[in-house]
Amino acid sequence: MSDLELLNEAKKAGKMAYVPYSKFKVGAALLTKSGKVIHGCNIENAAYTPCNCAERTAFFKAISEGIYDFCKIAVVGGFEETDFDNMCTPCGVCRQVMQEFCNPKEFEIIMADGANIRSMKLEELLPFGFGPDNLNK
């Protein structure tokens, strides 16, 4: 699946976001190595702490279904009146979840700023990440 196609899947996911407070919708489309796309959106809560990001929603859905073979994720974000045209990078917590389940040298994060598509490896967004390999020595 191309990066543009995956970004379009992320936009579909973002339309499902529950964001009554920030009004900032985020969508994620997590691609497995077998070609399956797992969608995620951000879900807010009045207490704020229980909120969940789109990226983690997608990962947790996949893991809960026994899927662990990921190659890339597309992330889009924007206020409700926009068409997900803001560059939206994963937060630190989401990057840490990715580190848990993905090879940081191989796993790609796809983002876009309008028509400009940017792809980065997880290790670029989370240098010196702490993951399972740090505990399995």
Chimera marker file (.cmm) of the C-alpha trace (Angstrom):
<marker_set name="trace">
<marker id="1" x="0.000" y="0.000" z="0.000" r="1" g="1" b="0" radius="0.5"/>
<marker id="2" x="1.352" y="3.400" z="-0.934" r="1" g="1" b="0" radius="0.5"/>
<marker id="3" x="1.966" y="6.128" z="1.639" r="1" g="1" b="0" radius="0.5"/>
<marker id="4" x="-0.794" y="8.253" z="0.077" r="1" g="1" b="0" radius="0.5"/>
<marker id="5" x="-3.296" y="5.392" z="0.286" r="1" g="1" b="0" radius="0.5"/>
<marker id="6" x="-2.384" y="4.816" z="3.924" r="1" g="1" b="0" radius="0.5"/>
<marker id="7" x="-2.774" y="8.532" z="4.668" r="1" g="1" b="0" radius="0.5"/>
<marker id="8" x="-6.254" y="8.397" z="3.125" r="1" g="1" b="0" radius="0.5"/>
<marker id="9" x="-7.095" y="5.467" z="5.408" r="1" g="1" b="0" radius="0.5"/>
<marker id="10" x="-5.910" y="7.556" z="8.369" r="1" g="1" b="0" radius="0.5"/>
<marker id="11" x="-8.236" y="10.365" z="7.277" r="1" g="1" b="0" radius="0.5"/>
<marker id="12" x="-11.170" y="7.932" z="7.267" r="1" g="1" b="0" radius="0.5"/>
<marker id="13" x="-10.238" y="6.866" z="10.787" r="1" g="1" b="0" radius="0.5"/>
<marker id="14" x="-9.938" y="10.465" z="11.965" r="1" g="1" b="0" radius="0.5"/>
<marker id="15" x="-13.530" y="11.176" z="11.021" r="1" g="1" b="0" radius="0.5"/>
<marker id="16" x="-14.556" y="8.825" z="13.854" r="1" g="1" b="0" radius="0.5"/>
<marker id="17" x="-12.622" y="10.785" z="16.512" r="1" g="1" b="0" radius="0.5"/>
<marker id="18" x="-14.432" y="11.793" z="19.696" r="1" g="1" b="0" radius="0.5"/>
<marker id="19" x="-13.076" y="15.288" z="20.431" r="1" g="1" b="0" radius="0.5"/>
<marker id="20" x="-15.699" y="17.459" z="22.149" r="1" g="1" b="0" radius="0.5"/>
<marker id="21" x="-13.057" y="19.468" z="24.072" r="1" g="1" b="0" radius="0.5"/>
<marker id="22" x="-10.048" y="20.124" z="21.830" r="1" g="1" b="0" radius="0.5"/>
<marker id="23" x="-11.917" y="19.794" z="18.515" r="1" g="1" b="0" radius="0.5"/>
<marker id="24" x="-8.625" y="18.392" z="17.127" r="1" g="1" b="0" radius="0.5"/>
<marker id="25" x="-9.223" y="15.089" z="15.352" r="1" g="1" b="0" radius="0.5"/>
<marker id="26" x="-6.431" y="12.603" z="14.791" r="1" g="1" b="0" radius="0.5"/>
<marker id="27" x="-6.610" y="9.511" z="12.628" r="1" g="1" b="0" radius="0.5"/>
<marker id="28" x="-4.171" y="6.651" z="12.327" r="1" g="1" b="0" radius="0.5"/>
<marker id="29" x="-3.900" y="3.755" z="9.902" r="1" g="1" b="0" radius="0.5"/>
<marker id="30" x="-1.561" y="0.993" z="11.023" r="1" g="1" b="0" radius="0.5"/>
<marker id="31" x="-0.369" y="-1.314" z="8.238" r="1" g="1" b="0" radius="0.5"/>
<marker id="32" x="0.543" y="-4.901" z="9.070" r="1" g="1" b="0" radius="0.5"/>
<marker id="33" x="3.134" y="-6.865" z="7.154" r="1" g="1" b="0" radius="0.5"/>
<marker id="34" x="0.301" y="-8.996" z="5.739" r="1" g="1" b="0" radius="0.5"/>
<marker id="35" x="-1.354" y="-5.873" z="4.275" r="1" g="1" b="0" radius="0.5"/>
<marker id="36" x="-4.174" y="-5.435" z="6.795" r="1" g="1" b="0" radius="0.5"/>
<marker id="37" x="-5.014" y="-1.870" z="7.862" r="1" g="1" b="0" radius="0.5"/>
<marker id="38" x="-5.997" y="-1.235" z="11.483" r="1" g="1" b="0" radius="0.5"/>
<marker id="39" x="-7.743" y="2.113" z="12.045" r="1" g="1" b="0" radius="0.5"/>
<marker id="40" x="-7.535" y="4.274" z="15.157" r="1" g="1" b="0" radius="0.5"/>
<marker id="41" x="-8.830" y="7.673" z="16.231" r="1" g="1" b="0" radius="0.5"/>
<marker id="42" x="-8.285" y="9.850" z="19.258" r="1" g="1" b="0" radius="0.5"/>
<marker id="43" x="-10.849" y="9.603" z="22.046" r="1" g="1" b="0" radius="0.5"/>
<marker id="44" x="-11.116" y="12.409" z="24.595" r="1" g="1" b="0" radius="0.5"/>
<marker id="45" x="-12.540" y="12.392" z="28.104" r="1" g="1" b="0" radius="0.5"/>
<marker id="46" x="-13.681" y="15.243" z="30.342" r="1" g="1" b="0" radius="0.5"/>
<marker id="47" x="-11.070" y="14.195" z="32.901" r="1" g="1" b="0" radius="0.5"/>
<marker id="48" x="-8.324" y="14.417" z="30.201" r="1" g="1" b="0" radius="0.5"/>
<marker id="49" x="-6.047" y="11.753" z="31.737" r="1" g="1" b="0" radius="0.5"/>
<marker id="50" x="-8.128" y="8.853" z="30.336" r="1" g="1" b="0" radius="0.5"/>
<marker id="51" x="-7.836" y="10.190" z="26.765" r="1" g="1" b="0" radius="0.5"/>
<marker id="52" x="-6.323" y="7.914" z="24.145" r="1" g="1" b="0" radius="0.5"/>
<marker id="53" x="-4.417" y="8.871" z="21.019" r="1" g="1" b="0" radius="0.5"/>
<marker id="54" x="-5.281" y="7.549" z="17.564" r="1" g="1" b="0" radius="0.5"/>
<marker id="55" x="-1.980" y="5.704" z="17.227" r="1" g="1" b="0" radius="0.5"/>
<marker id="56" x="-2.398" y="3.824" z="20.492" r="1" g="1" b="0" radius="0.5"/>
<marker id="57" x="-6.013" y="3.049" z="19.650" r="1" g="1" b="0" radius="0.5"/>
<marker id="58" x="-4.844" y="1.365" z="16.423" r="1" g="1" b="0" radius="0.5"/>
<marker id="59" x="-2.038" y="-0.532" z="18.168" r="1" g="1" b="0" radius="0.5"/>
<marker id="60" x="-4.242" y="-1.692" z="21.033" r="1" g="1" b="0" radius="0.5"/>
<marker id="61" x="-6.951" y="-2.849" z="18.606" r="1" g="1" b="0" radius="0.5"/>
<marker id="62" x="-4.368" y="-4.858" z="16.684" r="1" g="1" b="0" radius="0.5"/>
<marker id="63" x="-2.742" y="-6.375" z="19.761" r="1" g="1" b="0" radius="0.5"/>
<marker id="64" x="-6.158" y="-7.301" z="21.197" r="1" g="1" b="0" radius="0.5"/>
<marker id="65" x="-6.782" y="-9.248" z="17.968" r="1" g="1" b="0" radius="0.5"/>
<marker id="66" x="-3.419" y="-11.043" z="18.159" r="1" g="1" b="0" radius="0.5"/>
<marker id="67" x="-1.727" y="-8.984" z="15.457" r="1" g="1" b="0" radius="0.5"/>
<marker id="68" x="1.927" y="-8.098" z="16.087" r="1" g="1" b="0" radius="0.5"/>
<marker id="69" x="3.502" y="-7.704" z="12.621" r="1" g="1" b="0" radius="0.5"/>
<marker id="70" x="3.606" y="-3.992" z="11.755" r="1" g="1" b="0" radius="0.5"/>
<marker id="71" x="5.500" y="-2.157" z="9.027" r="1" g="1" b="0" radius="0.5"/>
<marker id="72" x="4.194" y="1.437" z="9.063" r="1" g="1" b="0" radius="0.5"/>
<marker id="73" x="1.570" y="3.834" z="10.362" r="1" g="1" b="0" radius="0.5"/>
<marker id="74" x="0.071" y="6.963" z="8.824" r="1" g="1" b="0" radius="0.5"/>
<marker id="75" x="-0.995" y="9.778" z="11.152" r="1" g="1" b="0" radius="0.5"/>
<marker id="76" x="-3.136" y="12.796" z="10.234" r="1" g="1" b="0" radius="0.5"/>
<marker id="77" x="-4.623" y="15.570" z="12.321" r="1" g="1" b="0" radius="0.5"/>
<marker id="78" x="-6.701" y="18.683" z="12.055" r="1" g="1" b="0" radius="0.5"/>
<marker id="79" x="-9.401" y="20.740" z="13.606" r="1" g="1" b="0" radius="0.5"/>
<marker id="80" x="-12.921" y="19.651" z="12.838" r="1" g="1" b="0" radius="0.5"/>
<marker id="81" x="-13.383" y="22.246" z="10.109" r="1" g="1" b="0" radius="0.5"/>
<marker id="82" x="-10.207" y="21.201" z="8.234" r="1" g="1" b="0" radius="0.5"/>
<marker id="83" x="-9.437" y="18.190" z="6.103" r="1" g="1" b="0" radius="0.5"/>
<marker id="84" x="-6.609" y="16.782" z="8.229" r="1" g="1" b="0" radius="0.5"/>
<marker id="85" x="-4.084" y="19.123" z="6.653" r="1" g="1" b="0" radius="0.5"/>
<marker id="86" x="-1.799" y="19.705" z="9.657" r="1" g="1" b="0" radius="0.5"/>
<marker id="87" x="1.498" y="17.883" z="10.171" r="1" g="1" b="0" radius="0.5"/>
<marker id="88" x="0.721" y="15.582" z="13.075" r="1" g="1" b="0" radius="0.5"/>
<marker id="89" x="3.556" y="13.663" z="14.691" r="1" g="1" b="0" radius="0.5"/>
<marker id="90" x="2.968" y="10.958" z="17.309" r="1" g="1" b="0" radius="0.5"/>
<marker id="91" x="3.299" y="12.058" z="20.929" r="1" g="1" b="0" radius="0.5"/>
<marker id="92" x="6.002" y="10.627" z="23.166" r="1" g="1" b="0" radius="0.5"/>
<marker id="93" x="3.699" y="8.040" z="24.737" r="1" g="1" b="0" radius="0.5"/>
<marker id="94" x="2.667" y="6.758" z="21.297" r="1" g="1" b="0" radius="0.5"/>
<marker id="95" x="6.292" y="6.596" z="20.208" r="1" g="1" b="0" radius="0.5"/>
<marker id="96" x="7.038" y="4.493" z="23.279" r="1" g="1" b="0" radius="0.5"/>
<marker id="97" x="4.191" y="2.095" z="22.415" r="1" g="1" b="0" radius="0.5"/>
<marker id="98" x="5.583" y="1.790" z="18.895" r="1" g="1" b="0" radius="0.5"/>
<marker id="99" x="9.019" y="1.022" z="20.375" r="1" g="1" b="0" radius="0.5"/>
<marker id="100" x="7.438" y="-1.859" z="22.301" r="1" g="1" b="0" radius="0.5"/>
<marker id="101" x="5.990" y="-3.563" z="19.233" r="1" g="1" b="0" radius="0.5"/>
<marker id="102" x="8.106" y="-2.471" z="16.249" r="1" g="1" b="0" radius="0.5"/>
<marker id="103" x="11.668" y="-2.547" z="15.027" r="1" g="1" b="0" radius="0.5"/>
<marker id="104" x="12.684" y="1.127" z="15.299" r="1" g="1" b="0" radius="0.5"/>
<marker id="105" x="15.141" y="0.815" z="12.396" r="1" g="1" b="0" radius="0.5"/>
<marker id="106" x="12.406" y="-0.472" z="10.058" r="1" g="1" b="0" radius="0.5"/>
<marker id="107" x="9.043" y="0.858" z="11.263" r="1" g="1" b="0" radius="0.5"/>
<marker id="108" x="7.900" y="3.950" z="9.314" r="1" g="1" b="0" radius="0.5"/>
<marker id="109" x="5.712" y="6.830" z="10.440" r="1" g="1" b="0" radius="0.5"/>
<marker id="110" x="3.995" y="8.572" z="7.528" r="1" g="1" b="0" radius="0.5"/>
<marker id="111" x="2.802" y="12.174" z="8.019" r="1" g="1" b="0" radius="0.5"/>
<marker id="112" x="1.642" y="14.933" z="5.698" r="1" g="1" b="0" radius="0.5"/>
<marker id="113" x="1.540" y="18.706" z="5.671" r="1" g="1" b="0" radius="0.5"/>
<marker id="114" x="-0.958" y="19.368" z="2.934" r="1" g="1" b="0" radius="0.5"/>
<marker id="115" x="0.421" y="17.667" z="-0.178" r="1" g="1" b="0" radius="0.5"/>
<marker id="116" x="3.911" y="17.220" z="1.347" r="1" g="1" b="0" radius="0.5"/>
<marker id="117" x="4.268" y="13.622" z="2.536" r="1" g="1" b="0" radius="0.5"/>
<marker id="118" x="7.004" y="12.838" z="5.027" r="1" g="1" b="0" radius="0.5"/>
<marker id="119" x="8.176" y="9.379" z="6.073" r="1" g="1" b="0" radius="0.5"/>
<marker id="120" x="10.437" y="8.831" z="9.067" r="1" g="1" b="0" radius="0.5"/>
<marker id="121" x="11.729" y="5.741" z="10.817" r="1" g="1" b="0" radius="0.5"/>
<marker id="122" x="10.740" y="5.314" z="14.443" r="1" g="1" b="0" radius="0.5"/>
<marker id="123" x="14.375" y="5.579" z="15.529" r="1" g="1" b="0" radius="0.5"/>
<marker id="124" x="14.459" y="9.100" z="14.037" r="1" g="1" b="0" radius="0.5"/>
<marker id="125" x="11.453" y="10.178" z="16.120" r="1" g="1" b="0" radius="0.5"/>
<marker id="126" x="12.567" y="8.318" z="19.236" r="1" g="1" b="0" radius="0.5"/>
<marker id="127" x="16.368" y="8.269" z="19.322" r="1" g="1" b="0" radius="0.5"/>
<marker id="128" x="17.860" y="6.092" z="22.050" r="1" g="1" b="0" radius="0.5"/>
<marker id="129" x="14.433" y="4.547" z="22.658" r="1" g="1" b="0" radius="0.5"/>
<marker id="130" x="13.955" y="2.137" z="25.548" r="1" g="1" b="0" radius="0.5"/>
<marker id="131" x="12.310" y="-1.116" z="24.538" r="1" g="1" b="0" radius="0.5"/>
<marker id="132" x="12.181" y="-4.869" z="25.055" r="1" g="1" b="0" radius="0.5"/>
<marker id="133" x="15.788" y="-5.314" z="23.909" r="1" g="1" b="0" radius="0.5"/>
<marker id="134" x="16.940" y="-3.212" z="26.873" r="1" g="1" b="0" radius="0.5"/>
<marker id="135" x="15.425" y="-5.740" z="29.272" r="1" g="1" b="0" radius="0.5"/>
<marker id="136" x="16.373" y="-8.966" z="27.467" r="1" g="1" b="0" radius="0.5"/>
<marker id="137" x="20.112" y="-9.056" z="28.024" r="1" g="1" b="0" radius="0.5"/>
<link id1="1" id2="2" r="1" g="1" b="0" radius="0.2"/>
<link id1="2" id2="3" r="1" g="1" b="0" radius="0.2"/>
<link id1="3" id2="4" r="1" g="1" b="0" radius="0.2"/>
<link id1="4" id2="5" r="1" g="1" b="0" radius="0.2"/>
<link id1="5" id2="6" r="1" g="1" b="0" radius="0.2"/>
<link id1="6" id2="7" r="1" g="1" b="0" radius="0.2"/>
<link id1="7" id2="8" r="1" g="1" b="0" radius="0.2"/>
<link id1="8" id2="9" r="1" g="1" b="0" radius="0.2"/>
<link id1="9" id2="10" r="1" g="1" b="0" radius="0.2"/>
<link id1="10" id2="11" r="1" g="1" b="0" radius="0.2"/>
<link id1="11" id2="12" r="1" g="1" b="0" radius="0.2"/>
<link id1="12" id2="13" r="1" g="1" b="0" radius="0.2"/>
<link id1="13" id2="14" r="1" g="1" b="0" radius="0.2"/>
<link id1="14" id2="15" r="1" g="1" b="0" radius="0.2"/>
<link id1="15" id2="16" r="1" g="1" b="0" radius="0.2"/>
<link id1="16" id2="17" r="1" g="1" b="0" radius="0.2"/>
<link id1="17" id2="18" r="1" g="1" b="0" radius="0.2"/>
<link id1="18" id2="19" r="1" g="1" b="0" radius="0.2"/>
<link id1="19" id2="20" r="1" g="1" b="0" radius="0.2"/>
<link id1="20" id2="21" r="1" g="1" b="0" radius="0.2"/>
<link id1="21" id2="22" r="1" g="1" b="0" radius="0.2"/>
<link id1="22" id2="23" r="1" g="1" b="0" radius="0.2"/>
<link id1="23" id2="24" r="1" g="1" b="0" radius="0.2"/>
<link id1="24" id2="25" r="1" g="1" b="0" radius="0.2"/>
<link id1="25" id2="26" r="1" g="1" b="0" radius="0.2"/>
<link id1="26" id2="27" r="1" g="1" b="0" radius="0.2"/>
<link id1="27" id2="28" r="1" g="1" b="0" radius="0.2"/>
<link id1="28" id2="29" r="1" g="1" b="0" radius="0.2"/>
<link id1="29" id2="30" r="1" g="1" b="0" radius="0.2"/>
<link id1="30" id2="31" r="1" g="1" b="0" radius="0.2"/>
<link id1="31" id2="32" r="1" g="1" b="0" radius="0.2"/>
<link id1="32" id2="33" r="1" g="1" b="0" radius="0.2"/>
<link id1="33" id2="34" r="1" g="1" b="0" radius="0.2"/>
<link id1="34" id2="35" r="1" g="1" b="0" radius="0.2"/>
<link id1="35" id2="36" r="1" g="1" b="0" radius="0.2"/>
<link id1="36" id2="37" r="1" g="1" b="0" radius="0.2"/>
<link id1="37" id2="38" r="1" g="1" b="0" radius="0.2"/>
<link id1="38" id2="39" r="1" g="1" b="0" radius="0.2"/>
<link id1="39" id2="40" r="1" g="1" b="0" radius="0.2"/>
<link id1="40" id2="41" r="1" g="1" b="0" radius="0.2"/>
<link id1="41" id2="42" r="1" g="1" b="0" radius="0.2"/>
<link id1="42" id2="43" r="1" g="1" b="0" radius="0.2"/>
<link id1="43" id2="44" r="1" g="1" b="0" radius="0.2"/>
<link id1="44" id2="45" r="1" g="1" b="0" radius="0.2"/>
<link id1="45" id2="46" r="1" g="1" b="0" radius="0.2"/>
<link id1="46" id2="47" r="1" g="1" b="0" radius="0.2"/>
<link id1="47" id2="48" r="1" g="1" b="0" radius="0.2"/>
<link id1="48" id2="49" r="1" g="1" b="0" radius="0.2"/>
<link id1="49" id2="50" r="1" g="1" b="0" radius="0.2"/>
<link id1="50" id2="51" r="1" g="1" b="0" radius="0.2"/>
<link id1="51" id2="52" r="1" g="1" b="0" radius="0.2"/>
<link id1="52" id2="53" r="1" g="1" b="0" radius="0.2"/>
<link id1="53" id2="54" r="1" g="1" b="0" radius="0.2"/>
<link id1="54" id2="55" r="1" g="1" b="0" radius="0.2"/>
<link id1="55" id2="56" r="1" g="1" b="0" radius="0.2"/>
<link id1="56" id2="57" r="1" g="1" b="0" radius="0.2"/>
<link id1="57" id2="58" r="1" g="1" b="0" radius="0.2"/>
<link id1="58" id2="59" r="1" g="1" b="0" radius="0.2"/>
<link id1="59" id2="60" r="1" g="1" b="0" radius="0.2"/>
<link id1="60" id2="61" r="1" g="1" b="0" radius="0.2"/>
<link id1="61" id2="62" r="1" g="1" b="0" radius="0.2"/>
<link id1="62" id2="63" r="1" g="1" b="0" radius="0.2"/>
<link id1="63" id2="64" r="1" g="1" b="0" radius="0.2"/>
<link id1="64" id2="65" r="1" g="1" b="0" radius="0.2"/>
<link id1="65" id2="66" r="1" g="1" b="0" radius="0.2"/>
<link id1="66" id2="67" r="1" g="1" b="0" radius="0.2"/>
<link id1="67" id2="68" r="1" g="1" b="0" radius="0.2"/>
<link id1="68" id2="69" r="1" g="1" b="0" radius="0.2"/>
<link id1="69" id2="70" r="1" g="1" b="0" radius="0.2"/>
<link id1="70" id2="71" r="1" g="1" b="0" radius="0.2"/>
<link id1="71" id2="72" r="1" g="1" b="0" radius="0.2"/>
<link id1="72" id2="73" r="1" g="1" b="0" radius="0.2"/>
<link id1="73" id2="74" r="1" g="1" b="0" radius="0.2"/>
<link id1="74" id2="75" r="1" g="1" b="0" radius="0.2"/>
<link id1="75" id2="76" r="1" g="1" b="0" radius="0.2"/>
<link id1="76" id2="77" r="1" g="1" b="0" radius="0.2"/>
<link id1="77" id2="78" r="1" g="1" b="0" radius="0.2"/>
<link id1="78" id2="79" r="1" g="1" b="0" radius="0.2"/>
<link id1="79" id2="80" r="1" g="1" b="0" radius="0.2"/>
<link id1="80" id2="81" r="1" g="1" b="0" radius="0.2"/>
<link id1="81" id2="82" r="1" g="1" b="0" radius="0.2"/>
<link id1="82" id2="83" r="1" g="1" b="0" radius="0.2"/>
<link id1="83" id2="84" r="1" g="1" b="0" radius="0.2"/>
<link id1="84" id2="85" r="1" g="1" b="0" radius="0.2"/>
<link id1="85" id2="86" r="1" g="1" b="0" radius="0.2"/>
<link id1="86" id2="87" r="1" g="1" b="0" radius="0.2"/>
<link id1="87" id2="88" r="1" g="1" b="0" radius="0.2"/>
<link id1="88" id2="89" r="1" g="1" b="0" radius="0.2"/>
<link id1="89" id2="90" r="1" g="1" b="0" radius="0.2"/>
<link id1="90" id2="91" r="1" g="1" b="0" radius="0.2"/>
<link id1="91" id2="92" r="1" g="1" b="0" radius="0.2"/>
<link id1="92" id2="93" r="1" g="1" b="0" radius="0.2"/>
<link id1="93" id2="94" r="1" g="1" b="0" radius="0.2"/>
<link id1="94" id2="95" r="1" g="1" b="0" radius="0.2"/>
<link id1="95" id2="96" r="1" g="1" b="0" radius="0.2"/>
<link id1="96" id2="97" r="1" g="1" b="0" radius="0.2"/>
<link id1="97" id2="98" r="1" g="1" b="0" radius="0.2"/>
<link id1="98" id2="99" r="1" g="1" b="0" radius="0.2"/>
<link id1="99" id2="100" r="1" g="1" b="0" radius="0.2"/>
<link id1="100" id2="101" r="1" g="1" b="0" radius="0.2"/>
<link id1="101" id2="102" r="1" g="1" b="0" radius="0.2"/>
<link id1="102" id2="103" r="1" g="1" b="0" radius="0.2"/>
<link id1="103" id2="104" r="1" g="1" b="0" radius="0.2"/>
<link id1="104" id2="105" r="1" g="1" b="0" radius="0.2"/>
<link id1="105" id2="106" r="1" g="1" b="0" radius="0.2"/>
<link id1="106" id2="107" r="1" g="1" b="0" radius="0.2"/>
<link id1="107" id2="108" r="1" g="1" b="0" radius="0.2"/>
<link id1="108" id2="109" r="1" g="1" b="0" radius="0.2"/>
<link id1="109" id2="110" r="1" g="1" b="0" radius="0.2"/>
<link id1="110" id2="111" r="1" g="1" b="0" radius="0.2"/>
<link id1="111" id2="112" r="1" g="1" b="0" radius="0.2"/>
<link id1="112" id2="113" r="1" g="1" b="0" radius="0.2"/>
<link id1="113" id2="114" r="1" g="1" b="0" radius="0.2"/>
<link id1="114" id2="115" r="1" g="1" b="0" radius="0.2"/>
<link id1="115" id2="116" r="1" g="1" b="0" radius="0.2"/>
<link id1="116" id2="117" r="1" g="1" b="0" radius="0.2"/>
<link id1="117" id2="118" r="1" g="1" b="0" radius="0.2"/>
<link id1="118" id2="119" r="1" g="1" b="0" radius="0.2"/>
<link id1="119" id2="120" r="1" g="1" b="0" radius="0.2"/>
<link id1="120" id2="121" r="1" g="1" b="0" radius="0.2"/>
<link id1="121" id2="122" r="1" g="1" b="0" radius="0.2"/>
<link id1="122" id2="123" r="1" g="1" b="0" radius="0.2"/>
<link id1="123" id2="124" r="1" g="1" b="0" radius="0.2"/>
<link id1="124" id2="125" r="1" g="1" b="0" radius="0.2"/>
<link id1="125" id2="126" r="1" g="1" b="0" radius="0.2"/>
<link id1="126" id2="127" r="1" g="1" b="0" radius="0.2"/>
<link id1="127" id2="128" r="1" g="1" b="0" radius="0.2"/>
<link id1="128" id2="129" r="1" g="1" b="0" radius="0.2"/>
<link id1="129" id2="130" r="1" g="1" b="0" radius="0.2"/>
<link id1="130" id2="131" r="1" g="1" b="0" radius="0.2"/>
<link id1="131" id2="132" r="1" g="1" b="0" radius="0.2"/>
<link id1="132" id2="133" r="1" g="1" b="0" radius="0.2"/>
<link id1="133" id2="134" r="1" g="1" b="0" radius="0.2"/>
<link id1="134" id2="135" r="1" g="1" b="0" radius="0.2"/>
<link id1="135" id2="136" r="1" g="1" b="0" radius="0.2"/>
<link id1="136" id2="137" r="1" g="1" b="0" radius="0.2"/>
</marker_set>
